[in-house]
């Protein structure tokens, strides 16, 4: 092992809004909000999601390679249909593409993520 996962950092225009989305999606609390726009979801002393302000952020467009996904998160769920209803209510968008046990969505800033059914 070379190291441990500290953070998964996501660039976006509105860090607080996207952090709130992922806080609701994962059940992890927003634990840090800095004046410069850096926001953390989850524990500072363990793996967490971090959101970094990128004023010129251009959202990805699934599955267009001219606008690549830039990051990807898989979220394990017991029931994909129930999970879908909740993420859509949070502001996610359903994207084309699904497979056995997963569906693809975009978060409110346009980043793709998947809901994955526990097998």
Secondary structure, DSSP 8 states (H G I E B T S, - for coil): ------EEEEEES-HHHHHHHHHHHH---EEEE-TTS-EEES-TTSSEEEEEE-TT-----TT-GGG-----EEEEES-HHHHHHHHHHHT-EEEEEEETTEEEEE-TTS-EEEEEE--
